[in-house]
């Protein structure tokens, strides 16, 4: 009778019931292998980057060390990375603190006004350029008008022109500004904006690179936000000020850092148009110490360290915004 008499085992013929946990998952690779690979990758990265970091930081580290060394120790046969006889004479002489030596009196000394002039010019250019760059970028990114793309391409084309090519045209324009520096309404008879803060600031209040940077960032802002603001009755400037600018914080910070760095370190343009000793900027003032056979290296090193500190502070304070702005620029959608 039935399957039992035929010798068939029902338990073997029936399919196995699935377990409560479902199908068996694939075997996972041991985590130790991945950890070892990650450690090796980090080790190779540090082995490559550490020598490069030392290569770039070594000159600056030696500059700081040399600023605290006396003249004889700076030019000793064996360079000293750590001052054997640290002194502040270089900083005192540069800032005109205490008694000056005969050599310093004969050559001249540093002046805090150089740094005050650089700070005023750099901050003014940074504020004005960031504002006007953002305005132009908003027009190119979110406004529609005839010839928009053609004008933007022309702006980008100016980035291919070396700055040395525009020095003479800029100088002539600054010299013949009407109603300034004794000029008449035709721009003749005086010196215009030469030897003035106007001449240092005005040529740098707009940057094609800054406009491009901010435009690419503003393209990522949804147009629906702007349309909602227009429906609520906001004007275009109100939309720009209250909607667009708050969303462009990282890009604005990146533009501000680039602008401040360029204005603070600018040497050639202030050298050309400035003639009054009390209006020169820090880079031009530091160049006064480089005189053949009479260079005061202690003062020069101390002034170079002081001139570098503002850039380091600005980058440390805005580092996160700067990196975020560069990383997100160009992402659309």
C-alpha positions as CSV (number, residue, x, y, z in Angstrom):
1,X,0.0,0.0,0.0
2,X,1.1,3.5,-0.6
3,X,4.6,5.0,-0.6
4,X,5.7,3.4,2.6
5,X,5.5,-0.1,1.1
6,X,7.5,1.1,-1.9
7,X,10.4,2.0,0.3
8,X,10.2,5.7,-0.4
9,X,11.2,8.1,2.4
10,X,8.7,11.0,2.4
11,X,11.1,13.1,4.5
12,X,13.7,12.9,1.7
13,X,11.2,13.6,-1.1
14,X,9.7,16.7,0.5
15,X,11.4,20.0,-0.1
16,X,13.2,21.7,2.8
17,X,11.2,24.5,4.4
18,X,12.9,27.9,4.3
19,X,14.4,29.0,7.5
20,X,13.2,32.0,9.4
21,X,16.1,34.1,8.3
22,X,15.6,33.7,4.5
23,X,18.3,32.9,2.1
24,X,21.9,32.6,3.3
25,X,23.7,35.9,2.8
26,X,27.0,35.9,0.8
27,X,30.1,35.6,2.8
28,X,31.6,38.9,3.8
29,X,35.2,39.8,3.4
30,X,37.0,40.2,6.6
31,X,37.2,43.7,7.9
32,X,40.8,43.3,8.7
33,X,41.7,43.3,5.0
34,X,39.9,46.6,4.4
35,X,41.4,48.2,7.4
36,X,44.9,47.1,6.3
37,X,44.3,48.5,2.8
38,X,43.1,51.8,4.3
39,X,46.1,52.1,6.6
40,X,48.4,51.4,3.7
41,X,46.7,54.0,1.6
42,X,47.0,56.6,4.4
43,X,50.6,55.7,5.0
44,X,51.5,56.2,1.3
45,X,49.6,59.5,1.3
46,X,51.5,60.8,4.3
47,X,54.8,59.6,2.9
48,X,54.2,61.6,-0.3
49,X,52.6,64.7,1.3
50,X,54.9,65.0,4.3
51,X,58.1,65.8,2.3
52,X,56.2,68.3,0.1
53,X,54.8,70.0,3.2
54,X,58.3,70.3,4.7
55,X,59.6,71.6,1.4
56,X,57.0,74.4,1.3
57,X,57.1,75.2,5.0
58,X,60.9,75.2,5.4
59,X,61.6,78.7,3.9
60,X,58.9,80.3,6.0
61,X,60.0,78.5,9.2
62,X,63.6,79.7,8.6
63,X,62.3,83.2,7.9
64,X,60.6,83.3,11.3
65,X,63.7,81.9,13.0
66,X,66.0,84.4,11.2
67,X,63.8,87.3,12.3
68,X,64.9,86.6,15.9
69,X,68.6,86.1,15.1
70,X,71.3,88.7,15.1
71,X,73.1,89.5,11.9
72,X,76.1,87.4,12.6
73,X,74.1,84.4,13.4
74,X,72.0,84.7,10.2
75,X,75.0,84.5,7.9
76,X,77.0,82.0,9.9
77,X,78.4,79.0,8.0
78,X,76.0,76.6,9.6
79,X,72.3,77.7,9.4
80,X,70.5,77.9,12.7
81,X,66.9,76.7,12.7
82,X,66.6,77.6,16.4
83,X,68.1,81.0,17.4
84,X,71.0,80.5,19.8
85,X,70.8,84.1,21.0
86,X,67.2,85.2,20.3
87,X,66.6,88.9,20.0
88,X,63.8,91.3,19.2
89,X,66.0,94.0,17.8
90,X,64.8,93.4,14.3
91,X,61.1,94.0,15.3
92,X,62.0,97.0,17.5
93,X,64.0,98.6,14.7
94,X,61.3,97.9,12.1
95,X,58.5,99.3,14.2
96,X,60.7,102.2,15.4
97,X,60.5,101.0,19.0
98,X,63.5,102.0,21.2
99,X,66.8,103.3,20.0
100,X,67.8,102.8,16.4
101,X,71.4,101.8,15.5
102,X,73.5,104.1,13.2
103,X,72.9,101.8,10.3
104,X,69.2,101.9,10.8
105,X,69.1,105.6,11.1
106,X,71.2,106.0,7.9
107,X,68.9,103.7,6.0
108,X,65.6,104.5,7.5
109,X,63.2,102.3,9.5
110,X,59.9,100.6,9.2
111,X,56.6,102.4,9.8
112,X,53.3,101.0,11.1
113,X,51.6,103.3,8.6
114,X,52.7,101.0,5.8
115,X,50.6,98.2,7.3
116,X,47.7,100.6,8.1
117,X,47.7,101.7,4.4
118,X,47.8,98.1,3.2
119,X,45.0,97.1,5.6
120,X,42.8,100.1,4.5
121,X,43.3,99.5,0.8
122,X,43.0,95.7,1.0
123,X,39.8,95.8,3.1
124,X,38.2,98.5,1.0
125,X,38.9,96.6,-2.2
126,X,37.7,93.3,-0.7
127,X,34.4,94.8,0.4
128,X,33.7,96.7,-2.8
129,X,34.8,93.9,-5.2
130,X,32.8,91.3,-3.3
131,X,29.7,93.5,-3.6
132,X,30.0,94.4,-7.2
133,X,31.1,90.9,-8.3
134,X,28.0,89.5,-6.6
135,X,25.8,92.1,-8.4
136,X,27.3,91.2,-11.8
137,X,27.2,87.5,-11.1
138,X,23.5,87.7,-10.1
139,X,22.7,89.5,-13.4
140,X,24.5,86.9,-15.4
141,X,23.1,83.9,-13.5
142,X,19.5,84.8,-12.8
143,X,18.5,87.7,-15.1
144,X,17.6,87.5,-18.8
145,X,18.7,90.3,-21.1
146,X,19.9,90.5,-24.8
147,X,23.5,89.6,-25.3
148,X,24.0,88.2,-21.8
149,X,26.1,85.2,-22.9
150,X,28.2,87.4,-25.3
151,X,29.0,89.9,-22.5
152,X,29.9,87.1,-20.1
153,X,32.3,85.5,-22.6
154,X,33.9,89.0,-23.1
155,X,34.3,89.2,-19.3
156,X,36.0,85.8,-19.3
157,X,38.2,86.8,-22.2
158,X,39.7,89.6,-20.1
159,X,41.2,86.9,-17.9
160,X,43.5,85.9,-20.7
161,X,45.1,89.4,-20.9
162,X,48.2,89.7,-18.8
163,X,48.1,92.4,-16.2
164,X,51.3,94.0,-17.5
165,X,49.5,94.8,-20.7
166,X,46.9,97.0,-18.9
167,X,49.3,98.9,-16.7
168,X,49.9,101.8,-19.1
169,X,46.2,102.2,-20.1
170,X,45.2,102.1,-16.4
171,X,47.9,104.7,-15.5
172,X,46.7,107.1,-18.2
173,X,43.0,106.7,-17.1
174,X,43.9,107.3,-13.5
175,X,46.0,110.3,-14.4
176,X,43.2,112.0,-16.5
177,X,40.2,111.5,-14.1
178,X,38.2,114.8,-14.4
179,X,37.8,117.1,-11.4
180,X,40.5,115.3,-9.3
181,X,44.0,116.2,-8.5
182,X,43.8,119.6,-10.3
183,X,42.3,118.2,-13.5
184,X,39.6,120.2,-15.4
185,X,36.5,118.6,-16.8
186,X,38.5,117.3,-19.7
187,X,40.9,115.5,-17.4
188,X,43.9,117.8,-18.1
189,X,46.1,120.1,-16.0
190,X,46.7,117.9,-12.9
191,X,47.6,114.4,-11.8
192,X,44.1,112.9,-11.2
193,X,44.1,109.9,-8.9
194,X,47.9,109.5,-9.0
195,X,49.5,109.3,-5.5
196,X,46.1,108.8,-3.8
197,X,44.1,106.0,-2.3
198,X,41.5,106.4,-5.1
199,X,44.1,105.3,-7.6
200,X,44.9,102.2,-5.5
201,X,41.3,101.2,-4.9
202,X,39.2,101.9,-7.9
203,X,41.0,99.7,-10.5
204,X,40.4,96.7,-8.3
205,X,36.7,97.0,-7.4
206,X,35.7,94.5,-10.1
207,X,37.2,91.1,-11.0
208,X,36.3,88.9,-14.0
209,X,37.4,85.8,-12.0
210,X,35.3,86.8,-9.0
211,X,32.2,87.3,-11.3
212,X,32.8,83.9,-12.8
213,X,33.2,82.2,-9.4
214,X,30.0,83.7,-8.0
215,X,28.0,83.2,-11.1
216,X,28.8,79.5,-11.1
217,X,27.7,79.2,-7.5
218,X,24.5,81.2,-8.1
219,X,23.5,78.8,-10.8
220,X,22.9,76.2,-8.2
221,X,20.3,78.3,-6.4
222,X,16.7,77.1,-7.5
223,X,14.8,79.7,-9.5
224,X,11.7,78.8,-7.6
225,X,13.0,80.7,-4.6
226,X,13.4,83.8,-6.6
227,X,9.9,83.4,-8.2
228,X,8.3,83.0,-4.8
229,X,10.0,86.2,-3.7
230,X,8.8,88.1,-6.8
231,X,5.2,86.8,-6.1
232,X,5.5,88.2,-2.6
233,X,6.3,91.6,-4.1
234,X,10.0,91.8,-3.5
235,X,12.1,93.9,-5.8
236,X,15.2,92.6,-7.6
237,X,17.6,94.2,-5.2
238,X,15.6,92.8,-2.3
239,X,15.8,89.4,-3.8
240,X,19.5,89.8,-4.3
241,X,20.1,91.0,-0.8
242,X,17.7,88.8,1.2
243,X,17.6,85.6,-0.8
244,X,20.7,85.2,-3.0
245,X,23.5,86.6,-0.8
246,X,22.7,84.5,2.3
247,X,22.9,81.4,0.2
248,X,26.2,82.4,-1.3
249,X,28.2,82.6,1.9
250,X,30.9,80.0,1.0
251,X,31.5,81.5,-2.5
252,X,31.5,85.1,-1.1
253,X,34.1,84.0,1.5
254,X,36.3,82.4,-1.2
255,X,36.1,85.5,-3.3
256,X,36.9,87.7,-0.3
257,X,40.0,85.7,0.6
258,X,41.3,85.8,-3.0
259,X,40.7,89.5,-3.2
260,X,42.3,90.3,0.1
261,X,45.3,88.3,-0.7
262,X,45.8,89.9,-4.0
263,X,45.3,93.5,-2.7
264,X,47.5,92.9,0.4
265,X,50.4,91.4,-1.6
266,X,50.2,93.9,-4.6
267,X,53.5,95.5,-5.2
268,X,53.8,96.7,-8.8
269,X,50.7,99.0,-9.0
270,X,51.4,100.9,-5.7
271,X,55.0,101.3,-6.7
272,X,54.0,103.0,-10.0
273,X,51.4,105.4,-8.8
274,X,52.4,106.3,-5.2
275,X,55.1,108.8,-4.5
276,X,54.3,110.0,-1.0
277,X,56.3,108.1,1.7
278,X,53.3,108.2,4.1
279,X,51.0,106.6,1.6
280,X,53.0,103.6,0.4
281,X,51.9,100.1,1.3
282,X,53.7,97.3,3.2
283,X,55.2,95.5,0.1
284,X,56.6,98.7,-1.3
285,X,57.9,99.7,2.1
286,X,59.7,96.4,2.6
287,X,61.4,96.8,-0.7
288,X,63.1,100.0,0.6
289,X,65.3,97.8,2.9
290,X,66.8,96.0,-0.1
291,X,69.7,98.2,-1.0
292,X,73.0,97.0,-2.5
293,X,75.7,96.5,0.1
294,X,73.5,98.0,2.8
295,X,70.5,95.7,3.1
296,X,69.4,95.5,6.8
297,X,68.4,91.8,6.8
298,X,67.2,91.8,10.4
299,X,64.6,94.6,9.7
300,X,63.6,93.0,6.4
301,X,63.0,89.6,8.0
302,X,61.0,91.1,10.8
303,X,58.9,93.2,8.5
304,X,58.3,90.1,6.2
305,X,57.0,88.1,9.1
306,X,54.7,90.9,10.2
307,X,53.4,91.3,6.7
308,X,52.6,87.6,6.4
309,X,50.6,87.3,9.6
310,X,47.3,89.0,8.3
311,X,47.1,86.5,5.4
312,X,47.6,83.5,7.8
313,X,45.0,84.8,10.2
314,X,42.4,85.5,7.4
315,X,42.9,82.0,6.0
316,X,42.7,80.3,9.4
317,X,39.5,82.1,10.3
318,X,37.7,81.5,7.0
319,X,39.3,78.2,6.0
320,X,36.1,76.2,6.2
321,X,34.1,78.7,4.2
322,X,36.9,79.0,1.7
323,X,37.2,75.2,1.0
324,X,33.4,74.8,0.9
325,X,33.0,77.6,-1.6
326,X,35.7,76.2,-3.9
327,X,34.3,72.7,-3.6
328,X,30.7,73.7,-4.4
329,X,31.4,76.2,-7.2
330,X,30.4,74.9,-10.6
331,X,27.7,72.4,-9.2
332,X,24.4,73.1,-11.0
333,X,21.1,71.6,-10.1
